[in-house]
Amino acid sequence: MSQTSNERLREYLAQLPPQSQALLMREFERAIERGEDAVVANFVLEQLRQIVRGSDEPTRPRTDDPARLLFRPLEPFLIEGNFPRRPGQIRRASLLPMWQWLIRDGAPDQAHEFEAALDRARDTETSAAVEAAVRTFQRAAADAIAKLIADGDRRAMARVGGPDVLEDLVPIGSILQGRDAIDTLNGRLPAQFRLFADSQIASVSAALNVPTLQTPQLLPFALSLVMQRLSAPWQIIRLAIKMAASDDEIRVAATPYGVAVSIALHELSYLAAVLRTDIRRGQFDNVSELLKTLHDGVRGLRTELDLRNDSTWGKQLTSIRAEISNALQSEIDSVPGRVRRILRQRADKDISVATRVDSTEVDEAAALIDFVAVCRIYASELAINEVTLRTYSDLQQYVEQSTEALVQSLRSGDLKTRPYRQMQVQAAIRFCELLFGHDYASLMSRAAENAVTGERKSSRAG
């Protein structure tokens, strides 16, 4: 680009609102991470960062980016996308507006000193100096956030960002302020809890028994760290039950650890939304795993907690089950029709030499049959028992009858229709393997071969 073009671009970027600048920076950073338009993205990012910093100093690489170093303690709790956040989570999209506010209004002098300290440490390659600079600025950032909240100046808060960013203010400040306690807890937790029984619950309870972690601001994040280590995340409710010394939801909700139940319910709701999206997109690769996680979570909450149907938690769980049921039922209901379109007997006059069975449609139907089979395993807990059993029974009956009829049609079909009939038989045998197992599918495959061979011998004998 010419110098005039550069100036024009920079002037345009400088006129954008801070939130738009933050959005652009985030999107270009993601484009670089995906390997898309790296040259253009790097150039625009350089211009944006210079505008935000208000100087022409060189842009630091992402791996040594001051904002990333500042917000590093937040990494385990960051979420992407538009799904509502729960306690113990922070939107990644809030970080850039927060950084811009800190260097512009919140703690500009400390930010400048922070970047200068990083430059000095980078020149001398002293990691201890980097860590010291990071911790110093984290404390300054936490103090600036606390002051902003205490002042309650709406105009000053509006300069930070939109409602979502403001909602993340307290959590961000709390984690930066309580970083040492979070780091200590992180170090005391194993990489994974294969079991979360009494002994493990006792050790986690002891690790959480720190005044800093017991605050309403930090406890949800501490519980989130624990939940990330659980092989079954819903089991985080066992901590709440342990602390309440009861499974009664009223007593559990009365303790600070009641937030663990809200966290578990939110995770189930999120997984239900993921399941619904995957089904709508026809993506069934992860459905089995999702269904198992949802099934185990719903059953765990229903059996380990004494939930009332008319309580807030009870209504949430009922709503989650209904959402799962609706998402699954609509797809389950569609499967027999998809199979019938492939296997239905067509009149010879409607079949030409060019008529083919769509292999993609067969693959999709096979995936759906497997999907129904998986749903059968978890049907009762997910409130889809009746529709799943009925659909699976209908599929078995129709595929068995259709396969036998199609094999029979190979004995009497003419040469023009045979290729299409054989493709139908191959699809039917594939469906048989899913519904009845390998032995039955092999039996029908041999019957199809014998039908074609027998018809050929009969033609030669004639």
C-alpha positions in Angstrom: 0.0 0.0 0.0 1.2 3.5 -0.7 1.9 6.0 2.1 -1.4 7.8 1.3 -3.3 4.5 1.5 -1.7 3.7 4.8 -2.6 7.1 6.2 -6.2 6.7 5.0 -6.6 3.3 6.6 -5.1 4.5 9.9 -7.4 7.6 9.9 -10.4 5.4 9.3 -9.4 2.9 12.0 -8.8 5.8 14.5 -12.3 7.1 14.0 -13.9 3.8 14.9 -15.4 3.4 18.4 -13.2 1.4 20.8 -15.7 -1.5 20.7 -15.4 -1.7 16.9 -11.6 -1.5 17.1 -11.7 -4.4 19.7 -13.9 -6.5 17.4 -11.6 -5.9 14.4 -8.5 -6.8 16.4 -10.1 -10.0 17.7 -11.3 -11.1 14.2 -7.9 -10.4 12.6 -6.1 -12.3 15.4 -8.4 -15.3 14.9 -7.7 -15.1 11.1 -4.0 -15.3 11.8 -4.5 -18.2 14.1 -6.4 -20.0 11.3 -3.7 -19.1 8.7 -6.0 -16.9 6.7 -4.9 -13.6 5.1 -1.9 -13.3 7.3 -0.3 -10.5 5.4 -3.3 -8.2 5.4 -4.3 -9.2 9.0 -0.9 -8.5 10.4 -0.7 -5.1 8.7 -4.2 -4.0 10.0 -3.4 -5.3 13.4 -0.2 -3.3 13.6 -2.1 -0.2 12.7 -4.8 -0.9 15.3 -2.4 -1.6 18.0 -0.5 1.6 17.4 -3.7 3.5 17.5 -4.7 1.9 20.8 -1.3 2.5 22.3 -1.2 6.0 21.0 2.4 5.6 19.7 4.4 4.2 16.9 6.4 1.7 18.9 6.8 -1.8 17.3 4.2 -4.4 17.8 5.1 -7.2 20.1 4.6 -10.8 18.9 1.4 -12.4 20.3 3.4 -14.9 22.4 4.9 -11.9 24.3 1.8 -9.7 24.1 1.3 -7.6 27.3 -2.5 -8.2 27.3 -2.0 -12.0 27.0 0.4 -11.9 29.9 -1.9 -9.8 32.0 -4.9 -12.0 31.5 -3.1 -15.3 31.6 -4.8 -16.3 34.9 -8.1 -16.0 33.2 -7.4 -18.6 30.5 -9.0 -21.6 32.2 -12.3 -19.7 32.5 -12.6 -18.1 29.1 -15.5 -19.0 26.8 -16.2 -18.2 23.1 -19.5 -17.8 21.3 -22.8 -16.3 22.2 -24.1 -18.9 24.7 -24.9 -17.2 28.0 -22.1 -17.4 30.5 -22.5 -19.1 33.9 -20.8 -18.3 37.2 -17.1 -19.2 36.9 -16.8 -18.1 33.3 -15.6 -15.0 31.5 -16.1 -14.0 27.9 -12.9 -13.9 25.9 -14.4 -11.0 23.9 -14.3 -8.9 27.1 -10.5 -9.0 27.4 -9.6 -6.6 24.6 -12.0 -3.8 25.7 -10.7 -4.3 29.2 -7.1 -3.9 28.0 -7.9 -0.8 26.0 -9.6 0.7 29.0 -6.7 0.0 31.3 -4.1 1.5 29.0 -6.3 4.5 28.2 -8.1 5.3 31.4 -7.8 2.7 34.1 -4.1 2.5 34.8 -2.2 4.2 31.9 0.9 5.0 33.8 1.2 1.5 35.2 0.5 0.1 31.8 3.3 2.1 30.2 5.7 1.0 33.0 4.5 -2.6 32.4 5.4 -2.5 28.7 8.7 -0.8 29.4 9.5 -3.5 32.0 8.7 -6.2 29.5 11.0 -4.6 26.9 13.8 -4.5 29.4 13.2 -8.1 30.5 13.0 -9.2 26.9 16.3 -7.6 26.1 18.0 -9.3 29.0 16.0 -12.5 28.6 15.1 -12.5 32.4 12.0 -14.5 33.0 11.9 -13.6 36.7 11.7 -9.9 35.7 8.8 -10.6 33.3 6.9 -12.5 36.0 7.5 -9.6 38.5 6.3 -7.0 36.0 3.2 -9.1 35.2 2.3 -9.5 38.9 2.8 -5.8 39.6 0.5 -4.8 36.7 -2.1 -7.5 37.6 -2.4 -5.9 41.1 -2.7 -2.4 39.5 -5.4 -3.6 37.1 -7.3 -5.2 39.9 -7.1 -2.0 42.0 -8.3 0.1 39.0 -11.3 -2.2 38.4 -12.2 -2.1 42.1 -12.0 1.7 42.1 -14.2 1.9 39.0 -16.8 -0.3 40.6 -16.7 1.5 44.0 -17.1 4.9 42.3 -20.1 3.7 40.4 -19.7 6.4 37.7 -21.9 5.2 34.9 -20.2 7.4 32.3 -16.8 6.1 33.3 -18.1 2.5 33.1 -19.6 3.1 29.7 -16.1 3.9 28.5 -15.0 0.3 29.3 -17.5 -1.4 27.0 -21.0 -2.8 26.5 -23.2 -4.7 29.0 -21.3 -8.0 28.5 -18.0 -6.4 29.3 -19.3 -4.7 32.3 -20.8 -8.0 33.5 -17.3 -9.4 33.4 -15.7 -6.5 35.3 -16.0 -8.0 38.8 -14.9 -11.6 37.8 -11.8 -10.3 36.0 -10.8 -8.0 38.9 -11.4 -10.8 41.4 -9.2 -13.3 39.6 -6.4 -10.8 39.1 -6.6 -10.0 42.8 -6.8 -13.6 43.9 -4.3 -15.0 41.4 -2.1 -16.6 44.1 -5.0 -18.5 45.7 -6.1 -19.8 42.3 -2.6 -20.8 41.4 -2.2 -22.7 44.6 -5.5 -24.5 44.2 -4.5 -25.4 40.6 -1.3 -26.9 41.8 -3.0 -29.0 44.5 -5.5 -30.6 42.1 -4.6 -33.7 40.1 -4.7 -33.7 36.3 -7.9 -35.7 36.4 -10.2 -37.4 39.0 -11.1 -40.8 37.7 -13.4 -41.1 40.7 -14.9 -38.4 42.7 -15.8 -40.4 45.8 -15.6 -39.5 49.5 -11.8 -39.4 49.8 -11.4 -37.2 46.7 -14.2 -34.9 47.9 -12.5 -34.5 51.3 -9.2 -33.6 49.7 -10.8 -31.0 47.4 -12.8 -29.6 50.3 -9.5 -29.1 52.2 -7.9 -27.4 49.2 -10.9 -25.1 48.8 -10.9 -24.2 52.5 -9.0 -20.9 52.0 -10.7 -17.6 52.9 -9.8 -16.0 49.6 -11.5 -18.8 47.6 -14.6 -18.8 49.8 -15.8 -15.4 48.5 -18.9 -15.3 46.2 -16.7 -13.9 43.5 -13.9 -16.5 43.5 -15.7 -19.7 44.7 -17.4 -20.3 41.3 -14.0 -20.1 39.5 -12.5 -22.5 42.1 -15.3 -24.9 41.5 -14.8 -24.5 37.7 -11.2 -25.6 38.1 -12.3 -28.6 40.0 -15.0 -29.5 37.5 -12.5 -29.4 34.6 -10.6 -32.2 36.3 -13.7 -34.5 36.7 -14.3 -37.3 34.3 -18.0 -36.7 34.8 -18.4 -32.9 35.3 -21.9 -33.1 36.8 -20.3 -34.7 39.9 -19.3 -31.2 41.0 -22.7 -31.2 42.9 -21.2 -33.8 45.3 -19.2 -31.0 46.8 -22.3 -29.0 47.5 -24.1 -32.0 49.0 -21.0 -32.7 51.2 -20.9 -29.1 52.5 -24.7 -29.1 53.2 -24.5 -32.6 54.8 -27.8 -33.2 53.0 -29.2 -34.0 49.5 -32.2 -31.7 50.2 -32.0 -28.9 47.6 -33.2 -26.3 50.1 -30.3 -27.0 52.4 -27.8 -27.3 49.5 -29.0 -24.0 48.1 -28.5 -22.3 51.5 -24.7 -23.0 51.4 -22.2 -21.0 49.3 -21.5 -24.2 47.4 -25.1 -24.3 46.0 -23.6 -22.5 43.0 -22.1 -25.9 42.1 -25.6 -27.1 41.2 -26.2 -24.0 39.0 -22.9 -24.7 37.3 -23.8 -28.3 36.6 -27.2 -27.4 35.3 -25.7 -24.7 33.0 -23.3 -27.3 31.6 -26.1 -29.7 30.8 -28.0 -26.9 29.1 -25.0 -26.0 27.0 -24.5 -29.6 26.0 -28.2 -29.9 25.1 -27.7 -26.8 22.8 -24.6 -28.4 21.2 -26.6 -31.6 20.6 -29.4 -29.7 19.0 -27.0 -27.8 16.7 -25.1 -31.0 15.7 -28.4 -32.8 14.9 -29.7 -29.8 12.8 -26.4 -29.8 10.8 -26.5 -33.6 10.3 -23.3 -34.1 12.3 -23.6 -37.3 14.2 -20.0 -38.1 15.0 -20.1 -36.9 18.6 -23.8 -37.6 19.3 -23.1 -40.8 21.1 -20.7 -39.2 23.5 -23.0 -36.2 24.0 -26.0 -38.4 24.7 -24.0 -40.4 27.3 -22.8 -37.2 29.1 -26.3 -35.8 29.1 -27.9 -39.0 30.2 -25.4 -39.5 33.1 -25.7 -35.8 34.1 -29.5 -35.8 34.2 -29.6 -39.1 36.0 -27.0 -37.9 38.5 -28.8 -34.8 39.4 -32.1 -36.6 39.7 -30.8 -39.4 41.9 -28.2 -37.6 44.1 -30.3 -34.4 44.7 -33.7 -34.3 46.2 -35.1 -31.8 43.7 -38.7 -30.5 43.8 -40.5 -30.2 40.5 -41.7 -26.7 41.2 -38.3 -25.3 42.4 -35.9 -23.3 40.3 -33.5 -26.1 39.9 -36.2 -28.6 39.3 -37.8 -26.5 36.6 -34.3 -26.0 35.0 -33.7 -29.8 34.9 -37.2 -30.4 33.5 -36.6 -27.8 30.8 -33.3 -29.4 29.8 -34.9 -32.8 29.5 -37.7 -31.3 27.4 -35.1 -29.6 25.1 -33.2 -32.8 24.6 -36.3 -34.8 24.0 -37.7 -32.3 21.4 -34.3 -32.2 19.6 -34.1 -36.0 19.5 -37.7 -36.8 18.8 -38.0 -34.6 15.6 -34.9 -36.3 14.1 -35.9 -39.8 15.2 -39.4 -39.4 13.6 -37.7 -38.6 10.3 -35.6 -41.7 10.0 -38.2 -44.3 8.7 -39.1 -41.9 5.9 -35.5 -41.5 4.9 -35.0 -45.3 4.8 -38.2 -45.9 2.8 -37.2 -43.4 0.1 -34.1 -45.6 -0.5 -35.6 -49.1 -0.2 -39.1 -48.6 -1.7 -40.0 -50.9 -4.5 -40.3 -48.9 -7.8 -42.1 -50.2 -10.9 -39.8 -51.4 -13.6 -41.1 -48.7 -16.0 -39.8 -46.0 -13.5 -36.3 -47.4 -13.6 -33.9 -46.6 -16.4 -30.3 -47.7 -17.0 -29.1 -44.3 -15.5 -31.2 -44.6 -12.3 -29.0 -44.7 -9.2 -29.2 -44.9 -5.5 -27.6 -41.8 -4.0 -24.6 -43.0 -1.9 -24.6 -39.9 0.2 -28.3 -40.5 1.1 -27.4 -44.0 2.1 -24.6 -42.8 4.3 -26.9 -40.3 6.0 -29.6 -42.9 6.5 -27.1 -45.4 8.0 -25.9 -42.6 10.4 -29.5 -41.9 11.4 -30.2 -45.6 12.1 -27.1 -45.8 14.2 -28.3 -42.6 15.9 -31.7 -44.2 16.8 -29.8 -47.2 18.1 -27.7 -45.0 20.4 -30.9 -43.2 21.6 -32.4 -46.5 22.6 -29.6 -46.9 25.3 -30.4 -43.5 26.9 -34.1 -43.2 26.0 -35.7 -43.5 29.4 -33.7 -40.8 31.2 -33.9 -38.4 28.3 -37.7 -38.8 28.0 -37.7 -40.3 24.5 -38.5 -43.9 25.4 -41.8 -44.3 23.5 -40.7 -42.7 20.2 -37.4 -44.4 20.2 -38.7 -47.9 20.8 -41.5 -47.4 18.2 -39.2 -46.1 15.6 -36.6 -48.8 16.1 -39.3 -51.5 15.9 -40.7 -49.9 12.7 -37.2 -49.8 11.1 -36.5 -53.4 11.9 -39.8 -54.6 10.5 -39.6 -52.4 7.3 -35.9 -53.2 6.6 -36.4 -56.9 7.1 -39.4 -57.1 4.8 -37.9 -54.7 2.2 -34.6 -56.6 2.1 -36.4 -59.9 1.4 -38.5 -58.3 -1.3 -35.5 -56.7 -3.0 -33.6 -59.9 -2.9 -36.6 -61.7 -4.5 -36.8 -58.9 -7.2 -33.2 -59.8 -8.3 -34.5 -63.3 -9.4 -37.1 -61.9 -11.7 -35.8 -58.4 -12.7 -34.7 -57.6 -16.2 -31.2 -56.4 -17.2 -32.3 -52.8 -17.3 -33.5 -52.7 -13.7 -30.9 -55.0 -12.1 -28.1 -52.5 -11.4 -30.5 -50.3 -9.5 -32.1 -53.2 -7.6 -28.6 -54.4 -6.6 -27.7 -50.9 -5.3 -30.9 -51.0 -3.2 -30.0 -54.5 -1.9 -26.5 -53.3 -0.9 -28.1 -50.4 1.0 -30.6 -52.7 2.6 -27.8 -55.1 3.7 -25.9 -52.2 5.2 -29.0 -51.2 7.2 -29.5 -54.9 8.3 -26.1 -54.9 9.8 -26.9 -51.9 11.9 -30.3 -53.3 13.0 -29.8 -57.0 13.2 -26.0 -57.6 13.3 -23.3 -59.0 11.1 -24.6 -62.5 10.9 -28.0 -61.6 9.5 -26.5 -59.1 7.1 -24.1 -61.8 5.8 -27.0 -64.2 5.3 -28.9 -61.7 3.3 -25.8 -60.9 1.3 -25.4 -64.5 0.3 -29.1 -64.7 -0.5 -28.6 -61.7 -2.9 -25.6 -63.4 -4.6 -27.5 -66.6 -5.0 -30.5 -64.8 -6.5 -28.3 -63.2 -9.2 -26.4 -66.4 -9.8 -29.5 -68.5 -9.9 -31.2 -66.1 -12.3 -28.2 -66.3 -14.6 -28.1 -70.1 -14.6 -31.8 -70.2 -15.4 -31.3 -67.8 -18.4 -28.5 -70.0 -19.8 -30.5 -73.2 -19.3 -33.4 -71.6 -21.2 
